[in-house]
Amino acid sequence: MLVTLVAVIGGAFISAPASSSPIALDQRASRAVKALIGPSMIRAEVVTLGGGSVGDYRVYRGVVVKVRGRLVTLTQRDGTPVHVRLARTTEIRVDARRSALQRLRLGMHATVMRNGSAAATWLYASRRSSDYSQARIRSLLSTGFVRCEVISWTGGAVLDNRAYTGVIETADSGSLSLLGADGTPAQIRIDASTQVWVNNRVAAAANLTTGMRTTTIGTGDGLAGQIWAYGKSAGFGKR
């Protein structure tokens, strides 16, 4: 996920060639982005920018199938295994209570987050299907949020959804070129099904212009389903 950025990062944090501050998400755009994190989520990657550094947060959800020392193996809903190393400082919660690694049991549902390739920051586990991690993950999609990829399991199929924030560099009827706050570009496709809002008003792709602050949500193939943009455009006031 987000292969180009990860290759550049090569670790938990780097100094970012920031083009601007992260886009402050509008309330409606924020709700739509956070809705990507739900019970059907399998794994996610969230990129943030704060204090001049990029955070590359990896989140995995699955069933605990092996615990060997401080290495935990989960099997995700799509059958993909993931091995996560725990540090002595990793926050562990079992059924919402602070706990020790020794209380983790095979068969528990668990969600774990790490920054880049580092040891896990936290692990939430439960004997039930809910592990109380949803609010914790969604908190990454607020201040400093740049983009994310969320893989979900819905109706027996794997879905790949992506959200980007940035400033429009070029725009036409079929595509957008965005520049993220960390200096990473993104190419977004638009078609007749794409919903567009400009300054909180229903709009068309033709109303999207260079310099607008923008949030997009779409699929893994780059097609945007929803676009929220703010700034100057013919026929729309500046927010």
Contacts in CASP RR format, 6 or more apart in sequence:
PFRMAT RR
TARGET T0000
AUTHOR 0000-0000-0000
METHOD contacts of the structure
MODEL  1
MLVTLVAVIGGAFISAPASSSPIALDQRASRAVKALIGPSMIRAEVVTLG
GGSVGDYRVYRGVVVKVRGRLVTLTQRDGTPVHVRLARTTEIRVDARRSA
LQRLRLGMHATVMRNGSAAATWLYASRRSSDYSQARIRSLLSTGFVRCEV
ISWTGGAVLDNRAYTGVIETADSGSLSLLGADGTPAQIRIDASTQVWVNN
RVAAAANLTTGMRTTTIGTGDGLAGQIWAYGKSAGFGKR
1 43 0 8 1.000
1 45 0 8 1.000
1 149 0 8 1.000
1 151 0 8 1.000
2 45 0 8 1.000
2 47 0 8 1.000
2 56 0 8 1.000
2 147 0 8 1.000
2 149 0 8 1.000
4 184 0 8 1.000
5 47 0 8 1.000
5 54 0 8 1.000
5 56 0 8 1.000
5 182 0 8 1.000
5 184 0 8 1.000
6 45 0 8 1.000
6 56 0 8 1.000
6 116 0 8 1.000
8 14 0 8 1.000
8 184 0 8 1.000
9 54 0 8 1.000
9 55 0 8 1.000
9 56 0 8 1.000
9 116 0 8 1.000
10 116 0 8 1.000
10 117 0 8 1.000
11 56 0 8 1.000
11 116 0 8 1.000
11 117 0 8 1.000
11 118 0 8 1.000
12 55 0 8 1.000
12 56 0 8 1.000
12 115 0 8 1.000
12 116 0 8 1.000
12 117 0 8 1.000
12 118 0 8 1.000
13 53 0 8 1.000
13 54 0 8 1.000
13 55 0 8 1.000
13 115 0 8 1.000
14 53 0 8 1.000
14 54 0 8 1.000
15 52 0 8 1.000
15 53 0 8 1.000
16 49 0 8 1.000
16 50 0 8 1.000
16 52 0 8 1.000
16 53 0 8 1.000
16 54 0 8 1.000
16 181 0 8 1.000
16 182 0 8 1.000
16 183 0 8 1.000
17 182 0 8 1.000
17 183 0 8 1.000
18 49 0 8 1.000
18 52 0 8 1.000
18 181 0 8 1.000
18 182 0 8 1.000
18 183 0 8 1.000
19 167 0 8 1.000
19 179 0 8 1.000
19 180 0 8 1.000
19 181 0 8 1.000
19 182 0 8 1.000
19 183 0 8 1.000
20 166 0 8 1.000
20 167 0 8 1.000
20 180 0 8 1.000
20 181 0 8 1.000
21 49 0 8 1.000
21 181 0 8 1.000
22 48 0 8 1.000
22 49 0 8 1.000
22 50 0 8 1.000
22 143 0 8 1.000
22 144 0 8 1.000
22 145 0 8 1.000
22 146 0 8 1.000
22 165 0 8 1.000
22 181 0 8 1.000
23 145 0 8 1.000
23 165 0 8 1.000
23 166 0 8 1.000
23 167 0 8 1.000
23 181 0 8 1.000
23 213 0 8 1.000
23 214 0 8 1.000
23 215 0 8 1.000
24 213 0 8 1.000
25 33 0 8 1.000
25 141 0 8 1.000
25 142 0 8 1.000
25 145 0 8 1.000
25 165 0 8 1.000
25 215 0 8 1.000
26 200 0 8 1.000
26 215 0 8 1.000
26 228 0 8 1.000
26 230 0 8 1.000
28 197 0 8 1.000
28 200 0 8 1.000
28 228 0 8 1.000
29 215 0 8 1.000
29 228 0 8 1.000
30 141 0 8 1.000
30 142 0 8 1.000
32 217 0 8 1.000
32 226 0 8 1.000
33 141 0 8 1.000
33 145 0 8 1.000
33 148 0 8 1.000
33 163 0 8 1.000
33 215 0 8 1.000
33 217 0 8 1.000
34 138 0 8 1.000
34 141 0 8 1.000
36 44 0 8 1.000
36 148 0 8 1.000
36 150 0 8 1.000
36 152 0 8 1.000
36 161 0 8 1.000
36 163 0 8 1.000
36 217 0 8 1.000
37 44 0 8 1.000
37 134 0 8 1.000
37 137 0 8 1.000
37 138 0 8 1.000
37 141 0 8 1.000
37 150 0 8 1.000
38 134 0 8 1.000
38 152 0 8 1.000
39 129 0 8 1.000
39 130 0 8 1.000
39 134 0 8 1.000
40 152 0 8 1.000
40 153 0 8 1.000
40 154 0 8 1.000
40 159 0 8 1.000
41 59 0 8 1.000
41 61 0 8 1.000
41 137 0 8 1.000
41 150 0 8 1.000
41 151 0 8 1.000
41 152 0 8 1.000
42 60 0 8 1.000
42 61 0 8 1.000
42 62 0 8 1.000
42 76 0 8 1.000
42 77 0 8 1.000
42 78 0 8 1.000
42 80 0 8 1.000
42 151 0 8 1.000
42 152 0 8 1.000
42 153 0 8 1.000
42 158 0 8 1.000
43 58 0 8 1.000
43 59 0 8 1.000
43 60 0 8 1.000
43 61 0 8 1.000
43 76 0 8 1.000
43 80 0 8 1.000
43 82 0 8 1.000
43 150 0 8 1.000
43 151 0 8 1.000
44 58 0 8 1.000
44 59 0 8 1.000
44 137 0 8 1.000
44 148 0 8 1.000
44 149 0 8 1.000
44 150 0 8 1.000
44 151 0 8 1.000
45 56 0 8 1.000
45 57 0 8 1.000
45 58 0 8 1.000
45 59 0 8 1.000
45 148 0 8 1.000
45 149 0 8 1.000
46 57 0 8 1.000
46 59 0 8 1.000
46 137 0 8 1.000
46 140 0 8 1.000
46 141 0 8 1.000
46 145 0 8 1.000
46 147 0 8 1.000
46 148 0 8 1.000
47 54 0 8 1.000
47 55 0 8 1.000
47 56 0 8 1.000
47 57 0 8 1.000
47 146 0 8 1.000
47 147 0 8 1.000
47 148 0 8 1.000
47 182 0 8 1.000
48 54 0 8 1.000
48 55 0 8 1.000
48 57 0 8 1.000
48 140 0 8 1.000
48 144 0 8 1.000
48 145 0 8 1.000
48 146 0 8 1.000
49 55 0 8 1.000
49 144 0 8 1.000
49 146 0 8 1.000
49 181 0 8 1.000
49 182 0 8 1.000
50 144 0 8 1.000
54 146 0 8 1.000
54 182 0 8 1.000
55 115 0 8 1.000
55 116 0 8 1.000
56 115 0 8 1.000
56 116 0 8 1.000
57 113 0 8 1.000
57 114 0 8 1.000
57 115 0 8 1.000
57 116 0 8 1.000
57 140 0 8 1.000
58 113 0 8 1.000
58 114 0 8 1.000
58 115 0 8 1.000
58 116 0 8 1.000
59 111 0 8 1.000
59 112 0 8 1.000
59 113 0 8 1.000
59 137 0 8 1.000
60 74 0 8 1.000
60 76 0 8 1.000
60 82 0 8 1.000
60 84 0 8 1.000
60 111 0 8 1.000
60 112 0 8 1.000
60 113 0 8 1.000
61 74 0 8 1.000
61 76 0 8 1.000
61 77 0 8 1.000
61 109 0 8 1.000
61 110 0 8 1.000
61 111 0 8 1.000
61 131 0 8 1.000
61 133 0 8 1.000
62 74 0 8 1.000
62 75 0 8 1.000
62 76 0 8 1.000
62 77 0 8 1.000
62 109 0 8 1.000
62 110 0 8 1.000
62 111 0 8 1.000
63 74 0 8 1.000
63 75 0 8 1.000
63 107 0 8 1.000
63 108 0 8 1.000
63 109 0 8 1.000
63 110 0 8 1.000
64 72 0 8 1.000
64 73 0 8 1.000
64 74 0 8 1.000
64 104 0 8 1.000
64 105 0 8 1.000
64 106 0 8 1.000
64 107 0 8 1.000
64 108 0 8 1.000
64 109 0 8 1.000
64 110 0 8 1.000
64 125 0 8 1.000
65 73 0 8 1.000
65 74 0 8 1.000
65 75 0 8 1.000
65 81 0 8 1.000
65 106 0 8 1.000
65 107 0 8 1.000
66 72 0 8 1.000
66 73 0 8 1.000
66 106 0 8 1.000
67 73 0 8 1.000
67 101 0 8 1.000
67 104 0 8 1.000
67 106 0 8 1.000
69 101 0 8 1.000
70 85 0 8 1.000
70 86 0 8 1.000
70 87 0 8 1.000
70 101 0 8 1.000
70 119 0 8 1.000
71 83 0 8 1.000
71 84 0 8 1.000
71 85 0 8 1.000
71 86 0 8 1.000
72 83 0 8 1.000
72 84 0 8 1.000
72 85 0 8 1.000
72 86 0 8 1.000
72 104 0 8 1.000
72 110 0 8 1.000
72 112 0 8 1.000
72 120 0 8 1.000
72 123 0 8 1.000
73 81 0 8 1.000
73 82 0 8 1.000
73 83 0 8 1.000
73 84 0 8 1.000
74 81 0 8 1.000
74 82 0 8 1.000
74 84 0 8 1.000
74 110 0 8 1.000
74 112 0 8 1.000
75 81 0 8 1.000
76 82 0 8 1.000
77 153 0 8 1.000
78 151 0 8 1.000
78 153 0 8 1.000
78 158 0 8 1.000
84 112 0 8 1.000
84 114 0 8 1.000
84 119 0 8 1.000
84 120 0 8 1.000
84 123 0 8 1.000
85 119 0 8 1.000
85 120 0 8 1.000
86 92 0 8 1.000
86 101 0 8 1.000
86 119 0 8 1.000
86 120 0 8 1.000
86 123 0 8 1.000
87 119 0 8 1.000
87 120 0 8 1.000
89 119 0 8 1.000
90 119 0 8 1.000
90 120 0 8 1.000
90 121 0 8 1.000
90 122 0 8 1.000
90 123 0 8 1.000
91 98 0 8 1.000
91 121 0 8 1.000
91 122 0 8 1.000
91 123 0 8 1.000
92 98 0 8 1.000
92 99 0 8 1.000
92 100 0 8 1.000
92 101 0 8 1.000
92 103 0 8 1.000
92 104 0 8 1.000
92 122 0 8 1.000
92 123 0 8 1.000
92 125 0 8 1.000
93 99 0 8 1.000
93 122 0 8 1.000
93 123 0 8 1.000
93 124 0 8 1.000
93 125 0 8 1.000
93 132 0 8 1.000
94 103 0 8 1.000
94 104 0 8 1.000
94 108 0 8 1.000
94 125 0 8 1.000
94 126 0 8 1.000
95 125 0 8 1.000
95 126 0 8 1.000
95 127 0 8 1.000
95 128 0 8 1.000
96 124 0 8 1.000
96 126 0 8 1.000
96 132 0 8 1.000
104 110 0 8 1.000
104 123 0 8 1.000
104 125 0 8 1.000
105 127 0 8 1.000
108 125 0 8 1.000
108 126 0 8 1.000
108 127 0 8 1.000
109 125 0 8 1.000
109 126 0 8 1.000
109 127 0 8 1.000
109 128 0 8 1.000
109 129 0 8 1.000
109 130 0 8 1.000
109 131 0 8 1.000
110 123 0 8 1.000
110 124 0 8 1.000
110 125 0 8 1.000
110 126 0 8 1.000
110 131 0 8 1.000
111 123 0 8 1.000
111 124 0 8 1.000
111 125 0 8 1.000
111 131 0 8 1.000
111 133 0 8 1.000
111 137 0 8 1.000
112 120 0 8 1.000
112 122 0 8 1.000
112 123 0 8 1.000
112 124 0 8 1.000
113 120 0 8 1.000
113 121 0 8 1.000
113 122 0 8 1.000
113 123 0 8 1.000
113 136 0 8 1.000
113 137 0 8 1.000
114 120 0 8 1.000
114 121 0 8 1.000
115 121 0 8 1.000
122 136 0 8 1.000
124 131 0 8 1.000
124 132 0 8 1.000
124 133 0 8 1.000
124 136 0 8 1.000
125 131 0 8 1.000
126 132 0 8 1.000
140 148 0 8 1.000
141 148 0 8 1.000
141 163 0 8 1.000
144 181 0 8 1.000
145 165 0 8 1.000
146 164 0 8 1.000
146 165 0 8 1.000
146 166 0 8 1.000
146 180 0 8 1.000
146 181 0 8 1.000
146 182 0 8 1.000
146 184 0 8 1.000
147 162 0 8 1.000
147 163 0 8 1.000
147 164 0 8 1.000
147 165 0 8 1.000
147 180 0 8 1.000
147 186 0 8 1.000
148 162 0 8 1.000
148 163 0 8 1.000
149 160 0 8 1.000
149 161 0 8 1.000
149 162 0 8 1.000
149 220 0 8 1.000
150 160 0 8 1.000
150 161 0 8 1.000
150 162 0 8 1.000
150 163 0 8 1.000
151 158 0 8 1.000
151 159 0 8 1.000
151 160 0 8 1.000
152 158 0 8 1.000
152 159 0 8 1.000
152 161 0 8 1.000
153 159 0 8 1.000
159 219 0 8 1.000
160 219 0 8 1.000
160 220 0 8 1.000
161 217 0 8 1.000
161 218 0 8 1.000
161 219 0 8 1.000
161 220 0 8 1.000
162 217 0 8 1.000
162 218 0 8 1.000
162 219 0 8 1.000
162 220 0 8 1.000
162 222 0 8 1.000
163 215 0 8 1.000
163 216 0 8 1.000
163 217 0 8 1.000
163 218 0 8 1.000
164 178 0 8 1.000
164 180 0 8 1.000
164 186 0 8 1.000
164 188 0 8 1.000
164 214 0 8 1.000
164 215 0 8 1.000
164 216 0 8 1.000
165 178 0 8 1.000
165 180 0 8 1.000
165 181 0 8 1.000
165 213 0 8 1.000
165 214 0 8 1.000
165 215 0 8 1.000
166 178 0 8 1.000
166 179 0 8 1.000
166 180 0 8 1.000
166 181 0 8 1.000
166 186 0 8 1.000
166 213 0 8 1.000
166 214 0 8 1.000
166 215 0 8 1.000
167 178 0 8 1.000
167 179 0 8 1.000
167 180 0 8 1.000
167 211 0 8 1.000
167 212 0 8 1.000
167 213 0 8 1.000
167 214 0 8 1.000
168 176 0 8 1.000
168 177 0 8 1.000
168 178 0 8 1.000
168 208 0 8 1.000
168 209 0 8 1.000
168 210 0 8 1.000
168 211 0 8 1.000
168 212 0 8 1.000
168 214 0 8 1.000
168 229 0 8 1.000
169 177 0 8 1.000
169 178 0 8 1.000
169 179 0 8 1.000
169 185 0 8 1.000
169 210 0 8 1.000
169 211 0 8 1.000
170 176 0 8 1.000
170 177 0 8 1.000
170 210 0 8 1.000
171 177 0 8 1.000
171 205 0 8 1.000
171 208 0 8 1.000
171 209 0 8 1.000
171 210 0 8 1.000
172 205 0 8 1.000
173 190 0 8 1.000
173 205 0 8 1.000
173 206 0 8 1.000
174 189 0 8 1.000
174 190 0 8 1.000
174 191 0 8 1.000
174 205 0 8 1.000
175 187 0 8 1.000
175 188 0 8 1.000
175 189 0 8 1.000
175 190 0 8 1.000
176 187 0 8 1.000
176 188 0 8 1.000
176 190 0 8 1.000
176 208 0 8 1.000
176 214 0 8 1.000
176 216 0 8 1.000
176 224 0 8 1.000
176 227 0 8 1.000
177 185 0 8 1.000
177 186 0 8 1.000
177 187 0 8 1.000
177 188 0 8 1.000
178 185 0 8 1.000
178 186 0 8 1.000
178 187 0 8 1.000
178 188 0 8 1.000
178 214 0 8 1.000
178 216 0 8 1.000
179 185 0 8 1.000
179 186 0 8 1.000
180 186 0 8 1.000
187 222 0 8 1.000
188 216 0 8 1.000
188 222 0 8 1.000
188 223 0 8 1.000
188 224 0 8 1.000
188 227 0 8 1.000
189 221 0 8 1.000
189 222 0 8 1.000
189 223 0 8 1.000
189 224 0 8 1.000
190 196 0 8 1.000
190 205 0 8 1.000
190 223 0 8 1.000
190 224 0 8 1.000
190 227 0 8 1.000
191 223 0 8 1.000
193 225 0 8 1.000
194 205 0 8 1.000
194 223 0 8 1.000
194 224 0 8 1.000
194 225 0 8 1.000
194 226 0 8 1.000
194 227 0 8 1.000
195 202 0 8 1.000
195 225 0 8 1.000
195 226 0 8 1.000
195 227 0 8 1.000
196 202 0 8 1.000
196 203 0 8 1.000
196 204 0 8 1.000
196 205 0 8 1.000
196 207 0 8 1.000
196 208 0 8 1.000
196 227 0 8 1.000
196 229 0 8 1.000
197 203 0 8 1.000
197 227 0 8 1.000
197 228 0 8 1.000
197 229 0 8 1.000
198 207 0 8 1.000
198 208 0 8 1.000
198 212 0 8 1.000
198 229 0 8 1.000
198 230 0 8 1.000
198 231 0 8 1.000
198 233 0 8 1.000
198 236 0 8 1.000
199 229 0 8 1.000
199 230 0 8 1.000
199 231 0 8 1.000
199 233 0 8 1.000
199 236 0 8 1.000
199 237 0 8 1.000
199 238 0 8 1.000
199 239 0 8 1.000
200 239 0 8 1.000
201 236 0 8 1.000
203 229 0 8 1.000
203 233 0 8 1.000
203 236 0 8 1.000
205 227 0 8 1.000
207 229 0 8 1.000
207 233 0 8 1.000
207 234 0 8 1.000
207 235 0 8 1.000
207 236 0 8 1.000
208 214 0 8 1.000
208 227 0 8 1.000
208 229 0 8 1.000
208 233 0 8 1.000
209 232 0 8 1.000
209 233 0 8 1.000
209 234 0 8 1.000
211 231 0 8 1.000
212 229 0 8 1.000
212 230 0 8 1.000
212 231 0 8 1.000
212 232 0 8 1.000
212 233 0 8 1.000
213 229 0 8 1.000
213 230 0 8 1.000
213 231 0 8 1.000
214 227 0 8 1.000
214 228 0 8 1.000
214 229 0 8 1.000
214 230 0 8 1.000
215 227 0 8 1.000
215 228 0 8 1.000
215 229 0 8 1.000
216 224 0 8 1.000
216 225 0 8 1.000
216 226 0 8 1.000
216 227 0 8 1.000
216 228 0 8 1.000
217 224 0 8 1.000
217 225 0 8 1.000
217 226 0 8 1.000
218 224 0 8 1.000
218 225 0 8 1.000
218 226 0 8 1.000
219 225 0 8 1.000
230 239 0 8 1.000
231 237 0 8 1.000
231 238 0 8 1.000
231 239 0 8 1.000
232 238 0 8 1.000
END
